[in-house]
Amino acid sequence: MESLEHEYKKLDVSRPNQRKDESKSAESSNENAPAAAESLLPLDHFIQDLNERKGKLPCGCQEVTDIQTSVENFLKALLLEIKKDLPFFKTTLINSGSFYEGTKVGKPDEFDYFVQLDNFSQDIRSEELKHGMVAVIPSESAFQKLSKVNHNIHYFDWKENIKSPFVEALDSKLVKGFEAFGLKVLSEATSRHGPAYTLDLKWTGGELFKGLNIAVDLVLAVKINSHSSTMKVDFESQAGRVVKSLLDTLPYYFAVSGYKEYPVSSSSNLFKEFKEEQEKRSLGFPVSESNISLRISLKEFHCLLRISQSSLEQSLFRDHFGPDGGPSVCLRVLKNVLDFIDIDKKINNFVRHTKLHSPCGVTEPDMESSKYISSYTLKTLTLFEWSKNPEEKQWTGSNLTQRIVNIFTGLLDLLKQNKGIRSFWYEDYNVLPADGESDVLLSDAINRVTIILKCISSLRNASKYCFKNCVQTLKDFVKLARCKTKLTSFLHSSLEGIFNDKIREVLEESVGKTKKKGSPPFPKGPRWKPYSAIVDVDFFSDHSVFCGIYIRALLEKIAPEEDFQILSSYFQSKDDSIFVSGTDSFTMEEAEEIVKNSRHLFEEIARDRMNDLKTFLPDYSLWSRDFKHDEVADLLKLLRKNFEKDLEILRNKLKTEKVSRKPGTGV
C-alpha cells in the first residue's frame, strides 16, 4: 500500500477532462444517484452538499434574527447596568466573530463581541511592537479617572485596573439572575477562554431553537484610531489591493488581551517614559514596604495588548466575499469537516468496553485539538489560499475542492514541522500555541487532519456519490484512528505501570546519588527556560520515554507505513527533555549525557529485540479490528517478558560504560 504522502502528490481533483459544466450540482432529491452522469467528482458533490446541508445557518429564518437581536439588546442592557455602578466603563458593543462574518455553522449558539472601552480609548498613548503587540498607556487624565475606580493605584496594570473591575462588575450582575429579551443566564459567573469572558445563556423564546444554550464571548477592547504600522501584507498583489481598499474605510484597529505572553525586554520607548512618570507619581505617596513593592512590580507586559484585525476580517468575509462567496463557503466547509470528526467522542472506548485496565490508566486524550486547529487557524489558512488564488472562478466547483485540499495538506505539513503558522496580517505572530506547549494535543491534531486527507483520497476514487456514505467514511476513519491510539496507549501505560520503579533504578545505578534534595528541575532546551538550581534526581517522565521507545520499536516493525500518530510524540526520546540534576559523581551536564546515551542504547536494544521476535509479533490488523481479550493479554505478556530482559541488557551495558568512565569527568 502506498503511503499517504504519495497519495497526496497524486491527488488532483481538478483534472481538465472532468471539469465540464461545473455549475451543475448533485440532485438533492436522489443522493444515491451515480456521479458518473455529472461533471463533478463525488468529492466535489460532498463539499457542495456539506455547505448546503450543514454549512450555514437557516436562510431567512426569523428566529435566528430574533436571537441575534435579543443577544445584542441583552448585552447592551447589561453593559448599561455596569456603567451605572462604574461610570468609567462607558462601552460600545462591537460585532465580531463568525456569526457576523457569515461563516457560522450549525445553530445560532455562539456570538462574539468586542466591548469597546470608550472613555479609555479616547485618552491613551500607544506604540506598536513586534509579534502583533501594542503598548497601551493611559494619559494623565485617564489615570486620574482610573484612580476613582481603583483607589490608591500607583501604577497602571491592564489586568488589575481594567479587566478585573469590569469582570467583577459583570459577575455581580449575573449573580442577581439578570434576565431579559427571552434570554436567561445559566451561570452566575463568566468563564475565561483566552482573552474572552464567556456568558452562558439560554434562549427561552421561539419554537425552532427554544431551549438553545448560547455562549457569548466578550473581549474588552481598546480602539486605536490609526492604521496598523507593523502589518505585513503584499499590497501590490490583487488580494493586497482589496485589503488596502478595505483599510481605507477602516482607519482604526482594536487592541485586546494577548492569547499568550511573549518575552519582552524593554522594547517600548513609550513604556520607558511611562515608567519614569509612574515612579515620580509614586513618590507622592508615603514610603512603605507595600509602596516600594508596587514600584518594583511595574513591568512592560502590564501594558501590552494584542492587535486584532477582526473588523478587517469581518469586512472581507461579509462584504467583499459575501456569505456565498468562495472563501466564506470554504471556511464553513473546513469547520464542518472538523465537526464530523468530533461527532462521537465515545467511539471505541477501549478501556471501558474491554475492561482491560492499565495500572496507570489510559492517558491518551479525546480528540480535543482546538488549540492547533481552531477556527482562527482555518480562517488564516483560507486567507493565505485566497491571496494565492484571488479570482472568483478559482473558488467554484472542483476548484473549490482543490482549495480545501490545499489548505488541509498545507496544515498537515505545518503541524508535522511544528514551526507554527504566521498570522495573515503580521509575519512575526504565530497563531498556533507556543512550540512544544502540548505534544499530546499536537499529535492528536496531526491525526485529525490525517483522517480528513485519508477520507479525501477515498472519496476521490469513489464511483458513486451518496452524502450519508461520505459522512460514514469520515466516521470510519475516526473509529480506526481512535482504535489504534487507544490500544497503543493501553500497551504503553501498562508497561509504564509495571516497570516505572525498575527503569528509575537502572538509571540511578548509572548516574549515582544526588547532591541535594529538592524539586525536580524544569526540562532544558530551546523550548524551555534553563533551571540551574541543584535538585533531586527524578527522571520525571523517563519511565514514559523508555516505554514509548519500546512500543515505537514494535510499531515500526509491524507497521512501518502507518500515517496516524498513534503514539504521542510526548513519549518519544527527546534529548531536550531530560530531567536529572548533578550527582556525587557527575555534574548536571554529565548526568544528562548519560541519560541521553541510555535512551539511545535502549532504542538499539528494542529494535534488535523486535527483529528477533518477528515471527512471534502480532499482525497489525489487531490495531484496526474488533479483538479478543486473550489476544491483547498475550501481546502484553510478550512485551512484558522481553522488556524485562532488555532492561537487564541495558543495565549491564551501562555498568560496563560506567567502569570505563574517568572519575569526575563523566566520559
C-alpha positions in Angstrom: 0.0 0.0 0.0 1.4 3.4 -0.9 2.0 6.0 1.8 -0.4 8.8 2.5 2.2 11.4 1.4 2.4 9.6 -2.0 -1.4 9.7 -2.3 -1.4 13.5 -1.7 1.1 14.0 -4.5 -1.2 12.1 -6.9 -4.3 13.9 -5.7 -5.7 16.2 -8.4 -9.3 16.9 -8.0 -9.4 19.4 -10.9 -8.4 17.3 -13.8 -9.4 19.0 -17.1 -11.3 16.1 -18.5 -13.6 16.1 -15.5 -14.4 19.8 -15.3 -17.1 20.3 -17.9 -20.3 22.1 -16.8 -19.0 22.6 -13.2 -22.0 24.7 -12.4 -24.2 21.6 -12.2 -24.7 20.2 -8.7 -25.9 16.8 -7.4 -29.6 16.2 -7.3 -30.5 16.7 -3.6 -33.7 14.5 -4.1 -31.6 11.5 -5.1 -28.4 11.4 -3.0 -27.7 7.9 -4.3 -27.6 9.0 -7.9 -24.3 8.0 -9.7 -21.8 10.7 -10.0 -20.8 9.4 -13.5 -23.6 11.4 -15.1 -22.2 14.6 -13.5 -19.1 16.6 -14.4 -18.1 16.8 -10.8 -16.4 14.2 -8.7 -18.1 12.6 -5.7 -15.7 14.6 -3.5 -16.9 17.8 -5.2 -20.6 16.9 -4.6 -19.9 16.1 -1.0 -18.3 19.5 -0.4 -21.2 21.3 -2.1 -23.8 19.4 -0.1 -21.9 19.9 3.1 -22.2 23.6 2.6 -25.8 23.4 1.7 -26.9 21.0 4.4 -24.6 21.8 7.3 -22.6 24.8 6.2 -24.7 27.8 7.1 -27.5 29.0 9.4 -31.1 28.7 8.1 -31.5 31.4 5.5 -34.4 33.8 6.1 -35.2 32.3 9.4 -36.9 34.9 11.6 -36.0 33.2 14.8 -32.3 33.4 14.0 -32.7 37.2 13.6 -34.7 37.3 16.8 -31.9 35.5 18.7 -29.3 37.9 17.3 -31.4 41.0 18.2 -32.1 39.6 21.7 -28.5 38.8 22.4 -27.4 42.3 21.4 -30.2 44.0 23.4 -29.4 41.8 26.4 -25.8 42.7 26.4 -26.4 46.4 25.9 -28.8 46.4 28.9 -26.2 44.5 30.9 -23.4 46.9 30.0 -25.6 49.9 30.8 -26.1 48.4 34.3 -22.4 48.1 34.8 -21.9 51.8 33.7 -24.4 52.9 36.4 -22.1 51.4 39.0 -18.8 52.3 37.3 -19.2 55.4 35.1 -15.6 54.9 33.8 -16.8 51.8 31.9 -18.8 53.6 29.2 -18.7 51.0 26.4 -19.8 50.3 22.9 -20.7 46.8 21.7 -18.7 45.8 18.5 -19.8 42.9 16.4 -17.1 40.2 15.9 -16.7 36.6 15.0 -18.2 34.1 12.6 -21.9 35.0 13.0 -21.3 38.5 11.8 -18.8 37.3 9.1 -21.3 34.9 7.6 -19.2 31.9 8.3 -21.1 30.5 11.4 -22.0 26.8 11.0 -24.7 24.8 12.8 -27.0 26.7 15.1 -27.0 30.3 16.3 -25.5 29.2 19.6 -22.3 31.3 19.6 -21.8 35.1 19.4 -18.6 37.1 19.8 -18.3 40.8 20.7 -15.7 43.4 21.5 -16.6 45.6 24.4 -15.0 48.9 23.3 -13.9 51.0 26.3 -15.0 54.4 25.1 -13.5 56.6 27.8 -10.2 54.7 28.0 -9.9 54.6 24.2 -10.1 58.4 23.9 -7.4 59.0 26.4 -4.4 56.8 25.7 -1.0 56.7 24.1 0.1 53.7 22.1 3.1 52.2 20.4 3.2 49.1 18.1 5.8 46.5 18.8 6.8 43.1 17.5 4.7 39.9 17.4 1.5 41.9 16.7 1.6 43.5 20.1 0.9 47.1 21.1 1.8 49.0 24.3 -1.2 50.9 25.5 -0.6 53.6 28.2 -3.3 55.8 29.8 -2.8 59.5 29.7 -2.6 61.5 33.0 -6.4 62.3 32.8 -7.2 58.7 32.1 -5.1 57.7 35.1 -7.0 60.0 37.3 -10.3 58.5 36.2 -8.9 55.0 36.9 -8.0 56.1 40.4 -11.7 56.7 41.1 -12.3 53.0 40.1 -9.2 51.6 41.8 -8.4 53.7 44.8 -4.8 54.5 45.6 -3.4 52.9 42.5 0.3 53.7 42.0 0.9 52.3 38.5 -1.1 51.0 35.5 -1.8 47.3 35.0 -4.3 46.4 32.3 -5.4 43.2 34.0 -5.6 44.7 37.5 -7.0 48.2 36.6 -9.2 47.3 33.7 -10.1 43.6 33.3 -10.6 42.7 37.0 -13.0 45.6 37.9 -15.0 45.0 34.8 -15.3 41.2 35.2 -16.2 41.6 38.9 -18.9 44.1 38.0 -20.2 41.8 35.2 -20.3 38.7 37.5 -22.1 40.7 40.2 -24.9 41.3 37.7 -25.0 37.7 36.7 -25.3 36.5 40.3 -28.5 38.5 40.6 -30.0 36.4 37.8 -30.0 39.0 35.1 -32.8 38.0 32.6 -34.3 39.9 29.6 -35.3 39.7 26.0 -36.1 36.0 26.1 -32.6 35.1 27.4 -31.8 33.6 30.8 -28.4 33.5 32.4 -27.3 29.9 33.1 -24.2 30.6 35.1 -23.6 33.0 38.0 -20.1 33.8 36.7 -18.3 34.1 33.5 -15.7 31.6 32.4 -12.5 32.6 30.6 -11.4 31.4 27.2 -8.2 33.1 26.1 -8.8 36.8 26.1 -12.6 36.3 26.2 -15.0 36.0 29.0 -18.0 33.7 28.2 -21.6 34.2 29.3 -23.8 31.1 29.2 -27.3 32.0 28.2 -30.5 30.1 27.4 -33.0 31.1 24.7 -36.5 30.8 26.2 -38.4 32.2 23.2 -39.3 30.9 19.8 -40.1 27.4 18.7 -37.3 26.1 16.4 -34.5 26.9 18.8 -36.4 27.1 22.1 -34.2 26.0 25.0 -31.0 26.6 22.9 -27.9 27.2 25.0 -25.9 30.2 23.7 -22.3 31.0 24.5 -21.5 34.7 24.3 -17.8 35.7 24.3 -16.9 39.2 25.4 -13.5 40.7 24.9 -12.5 44.1 26.4 -11.0 46.2 23.6 -9.3 49.5 23.1 -9.9 51.3 19.9 -6.7 52.7 18.3 -7.6 55.4 15.8 -4.9 54.8 13.2 -3.8 52.1 10.7 -1.5 49.4 11.9 2.1 50.3 11.0 3.5 46.8 11.5 1.1 44.9 9.3 2.8 42.8 6.6 0.6 42.4 3.6 1.7 42.5 -0.1 -0.4 45.5 -1.2 0.8 45.1 -4.7 -0.9 41.8 -5.2 -4.5 41.5 -6.4 -5.6 40.3 -2.9 -3.5 43.0 -1.3 -5.2 45.7 -3.2 -8.5 44.5 -1.9 -7.2 44.7 1.6 -5.8 48.2 1.0 -9.2 49.3 -0.2 -10.9 48.0 2.9 -8.3 49.5 5.2 -9.1 52.9 3.8 -12.7 52.5 5.1 -11.4 51.2 8.5 -8.8 53.7 9.7 -8.6 52.0 13.1 -7.9 48.7 14.8 -8.6 47.2 18.2 -6.2 46.1 20.9 -7.2 43.2 23.2 -5.6 41.0 25.8 -3.0 38.6 24.4 -3.6 34.9 23.9 -0.1 34.3 25.2 2.8 36.1 26.8 5.8 37.0 24.7 9.2 37.7 26.3 9.8 41.4 26.0 12.9 43.3 27.0 12.0 47.0 27.4 11.4 47.3 23.7 8.9 50.1 24.1 10.2 53.6 24.3 6.7 54.7 25.4 6.8 52.3 28.3 10.2 53.6 29.4 8.7 57.1 29.6 5.6 55.9 31.3 7.7 54.0 33.9 9.5 57.2 34.8 6.2 59.0 35.1 4.9 56.3 37.4 7.9 56.3 39.6 7.6 60.1 40.0 3.9 59.7 40.8 4.6 57.1 43.5 7.0 59.5 45.3 3.9 61.4 46.3 2.7 58.6 48.4 4.1 57.7 51.9 7.1 55.3 51.6 6.1 51.9 52.8 7.0 48.3 52.2 3.9 47.8 50.0 4.6 51.1 48.1 8.2 50.0 47.3 6.8 46.7 46.1 4.4 48.4 43.8 7.1 50.5 42.2 9.3 47.5 41.6 6.5 45.4 40.2 5.8 47.7 37.2 6.6 45.5 34.2 6.2 46.1 30.5 3.7 43.2 30.0 1.3 45.1 32.3 0.7 47.5 29.4 1.0 45.1 26.4 -2.1 44.1 24.4 -2.5 42.2 21.1 -3.5 43.8 17.9 -6.8 42.4 16.4 -7.8 42.9 12.8 -11.3 41.4 13.5 -13.1 44.3 11.9 -11.0 44.0 8.7 -11.6 40.2 8.6 -15.4 40.9 9.0 -15.3 43.3 6.1 -13.5 40.8 3.9 -15.8 37.8 4.6 -19.1 39.7 5.0 -18.8 42.5 2.4 -16.1 41.5 -0.1 -16.6 37.7 -0.3 -20.2 37.7 0.8 -21.8 34.7 2.7 -22.0 32.7 -0.6 -18.5 33.7 -1.8 -15.9 31.1 -2.3 -13.6 31.8 0.7 -16.7 32.1 3.0 -18.1 28.7 1.7 -14.6 27.2 2.0 -14.2 28.3 5.7 -17.6 26.9 6.6 -16.8 23.6 4.9 -13.5 23.4 6.7 -15.3 23.9 10.1 -17.9 21.3 9.2 -15.5 18.6 8.3 -13.8 19.0 11.6 -17.1 18.9 13.4 -17.8 15.5 11.8 -14.6 14.2 13.2 -15.6 15.2 16.7 -19.2 13.9 16.2 -18.8 10.9 18.6 -16.2 11.1 21.3 -17.3 7.7 22.7 -16.3 5.7 19.6 -14.4 2.5 20.5 -13.7 3.5 24.1 -11.1 0.7 24.5 -10.8 0.6 28.3 -14.5 0.8 29.0 -15.5 -1.9 26.5 -12.7 -4.3 27.0 -12.4 -3.9 30.8 -8.6 -4.2 30.4 -7.5 -1.6 32.9 -3.9 -0.4 33.0 -2.2 0.2 36.4 -1.6 3.9 35.4 -4.8 4.4 33.4 -5.0 5.3 29.7 -3.8 8.8 29.3 -4.5 9.3 25.6 -6.9 12.3 25.3 -10.1 12.5 23.4 -9.9 14.4 20.1 -9.6 17.9 21.6 -7.1 19.8 19.5 -8.8 23.2 19.2 -5.6 24.9 20.1 -3.9 23.6 17.0 -6.9 23.5 14.6 -9.0 26.4 15.8 -11.5 28.3 13.7 -9.0 31.2 13.5 -6.3 28.8 12.2 -8.6 27.7 9.4 -9.5 31.4 8.7 -5.8 32.3 8.5 -5.1 29.5 6.0 -8.2 30.4 4.0 -6.9 33.9 3.7 -3.5 32.8 2.6 -5.1 30.5 0.0 -7.2 33.4 -1.3 -4.1 35.6 -1.6 -2.6 33.0 -3.9 -5.9 32.4 -5.8 -7.9 35.7 -5.7 -10.1 35.1 -8.7 -13.7 34.1 -8.1 -13.5 31.2 -10.6 -10.8 29.6 -8.5 -13.4 29.1 -5.7 -16.2 27.3 -7.5 -16.9 23.6 -8.5 -13.9 21.3 -8.4 -11.6 24.4 -7.9 -13.2 24.9 -4.5 -12.4 21.3 -3.7 -8.8 21.9 -4.6 -8.6 25.0 -2.3 -9.8 22.8 0.6 -7.3 20.0 -0.3 -4.5 22.6 -0.4 -5.5 24.0 3.0 -5.6 20.6 4.7 -2.4 19.3 3.1 -0.6 22.6 4.0 -1.9 22.4 7.5 -0.7 18.8 7.9 2.8 19.8 6.8 2.9 22.7 9.2 1.7 20.6 12.1 4.3 18.0 11.4 7.1 20.6 11.3 5.7 22.2 14.4 7.0 25.6 13.4 3.8 27.5 13.8 1.6 29.4 11.3 2.2 33.1 10.8 -0.7 35.5 11.1 -2.1 36.7 7.7 -1.5 40.2 9.0 1.7 40.0 11.0 4.7 38.0 9.9 6.2 37.6 13.3 2.9 36.5 15.1 2.3 32.8 15.4 -1.4 31.8 15.6 -0.7 28.4 17.0 0.3 27.5 20.6 4.0 28.1 21.5 6.4 25.4 20.2 6.2 22.3 22.4 3.2 23.5 24.5 1.4 20.2 24.2 2.9 17.3 22.3 -0.1 15.2 23.1 -2.6 17.6 21.6 -0.2 18.2 18.6 -0.2 14.5 17.8 -4.0 14.5 18.0 -4.2 17.5 15.7 -2.0 15.7 13.2 -4.3 12.6 13.4 -7.4 14.7 12.8 -6.0 16.3 9.6 -4.7 12.9 8.5 -8.2 11.4 8.9 -9.6 14.1 6.7 -7.0 13.6 3.9 -7.5 9.9 4.0 -11.2 10.4 3.5 -10.5 12.8 0.7 -8.3 10.2 -1.0 -11.0 7.6 -0.6 -13.8 9.8 -2.0 -11.6 10.8 -4.9 -11.8 7.2 -6.1 -15.5 6.6 -5.4 -17.6 5.6 -8.4 -20.9 6.7 -6.9 -21.9 9.6 -4.7 -24.0 9.4 -1.5 -23.8 12.1 1.2 -24.6 9.6 4.0 -21.9 7.3 2.8 -19.3 10.1 2.7 -20.2 11.0 6.3 -19.9 7.4 7.3 -16.5 7.2 5.6 -15.3 10.0 7.8 -16.7 8.3 10.9 -15.0 5.0 9.9 -11.6 6.7 9.7 -12.2 8.4 13.1 -13.1 5.0 14.6 -10.0 3.4 13.1 -7.7 6.2 14.4 -9.2 6.0 17.9 -9.0 2.2 18.0 -5.3 2.4 17.2 -4.4 5.1 19.6 -6.4 3.5 22.5 -4.8 0.1 22.1 -1.3 1.7 21.7 -1.9 3.8 24.8 -3.1 0.9 26.8 0.0 -1.1 26.0 2.3 1.8 26.7 0.6 2.7 30.1 0.6 -0.9 31.1 4.4 -1.2 30.6 4.8 2.1 32.4 2.9 0.9 35.4 4.8 -2.3 35.7 8.4 -1.0 35.1 8.3 2.5 36.4 10.4 1.8 39.5 12.7 -0.6 37.6 13.6 2.0 35.0 14.3 4.5 37.7 16.5 2.0 39.5 18.6 1.3 36.3 19.1 4.9 35.6 20.1 5.8 39.2 22.6 3.0 39.3 24.3 4.5 36.3 24.2 8.2 37.3 24.6 8.0 41.1 23.1 9.7 44.1 22.1 13.3 44.0 24.0 16.0 45.8 20.9 17.7 47.2 17.2 17.0 47.5 14.6 19.4 46.3 12.0 19.7 43.5 12.6 18.2 40.1 14.1 20.5 37.5 12.3 22.0 34.6 13.3 20.4 31.2 16.1 22.1 29.4 16.4 23.0 25.7 15.2 25.7 23.3 11.6 25.2 24.3 12.2 25.8 28.0 13.9 28.3 30.3 17.0 26.9 31.9 16.8 25.9 35.6 20.1 26.0 37.3 19.3 25.0 40.9 20.7 21.7 42.2 17.7 19.4 42.8 16.8 15.8 43.4 17.1 13.3 40.5 13.6 12.5 39.5 13.9 11.4 35.9 10.4 12.7 35.7 8.9 11.1 32.6 11.8 8.9 31.6 9.8 5.8 32.5 7.3 7.0 29.9 10.0 7.7 27.4 11.6 4.2 27.7 8.2 2.5 27.4 7.5 4.7 24.4 10.8 3.7 22.8 9.7 0.0 23.1 6.2 0.5 21.8 7.6 2.6 18.9 10.1 -0.2 18.0 7.2 -2.7 17.9 5.1 -0.4 15.6 8.0 0.4 13.3 8.5 -3.3 12.8 4.9 -4.4 12.2 3.5 -1.1 10.7 6.3 0.9 9.0 3.8 2.8 6.7 1.5 3.9 9.4 0.3 7.5 8.9 -1.5 8.1 12.2 0.4 9.4 15.2 -0.7 6.5 17.4 1.9 7.1 20.0 2.2 10.7 21.2 5.4 12.5 20.5 5.4 13.2 24.2 6.6 9.7 24.8 9.4 9.8 22.3 13.1 10.1 23.2 13.9 13.8 23.1 17.3 15.0 24.1 15.9 18.3 25.2 13.6 16.8 27.8 16.0 15.0 30.2 15.3 15.5 33.9 18.3 15.0 36.1 20.5 17.1 38.4 24.1 16.8 39.3 25.2 13.8 41.5 28.1 12.9 43.7 30.0 11.6 40.7 28.8 13.8 37.8 27.8 17.3 37.0 24.3 18.0 35.7 25.6 18.2 32.1 27.4 14.8 32.5 24.4 13.2 34.1 22.2 14.4 31.3 24.6 13.0 28.8 24.5 9.6 30.5 20.7 9.5 30.4 20.7 10.6 26.8 23.0 7.8 26.0 20.8 5.3 27.9 17.9 6.2 25.7 19.9 5.7 22.5 21.2 2.4 23.8 17.7 1.2 24.6 16.5 2.2 21.2 19.1 -0.1 19.6 18.2 -2.9 22.1 14.5 -2.6 21.4 15.0 -2.7 17.6 17.2 -5.8 17.9 14.5 -7.4 20.1 11.7 -6.8 17.6 13.9 -8.2 14.8 14.4 -11.4 16.9 10.7 -11.7 17.6 9.5 -11.0 14.1 7.8 -14.5 13.8 6.1 -14.1 17.1 4.9 -10.5 16.8 1.1 -9.8 16.2 -0.3 -8.9 12.9 -1.1 -5.1 12.7 -4.7 -5.9 12.0 -5.1 -6.3 15.7 -5.0 -2.5 15.9 -7.8 -2.0 13.4 -10.5 -4.6 14.2 -12.5 -6.0 17.0 -10.3 -8.2 19.0 -10.5 -10.8 21.7 -9.3 -10.0 25.2 -6.9 -13.0 25.1 -5.1 -11.5 22.0 -4.3 -8.3 23.9 -3.4 -10.2 27.1 -1.0 -12.4 25.1 0.7 -9.4 23.4 1.1 -7.6 26.7 2.6 -10.7 28.3 5.1 -11.0 25.4 6.1 -7.3 25.7 6.4 -7.5 29.4 8.6 -10.6 29.3 11.0 -9.1 26.8 11.0 -5.6 28.2 12.3 -7.1 31.5 15.1 -8.9 29.6 16.0 -5.8 27.7 16.2 -3.6 30.8 18.8 -6.1 32.2 20.7 -5.8 28.9 20.7 -2.0 29.3 21.8 -2.3 32.9 24.8 -4.4 32.0 25.8 -2.1 29.1 25.6 1.0 31.4 27.6 -0.8 34.1 30.3 -1.6 31.5 30.4 2.1 30.4 30.5 3.3 34.0 33.6 1.4 34.7 35.3 2.8 31.6 34.5 6.4 32.5 37.1 8.6 34.1 36.1 9.5 37.7 34.7 13.0 37.9 34.6 13.6 34.2 31.5 11.7 33.0 33.5 10.4 30.0 
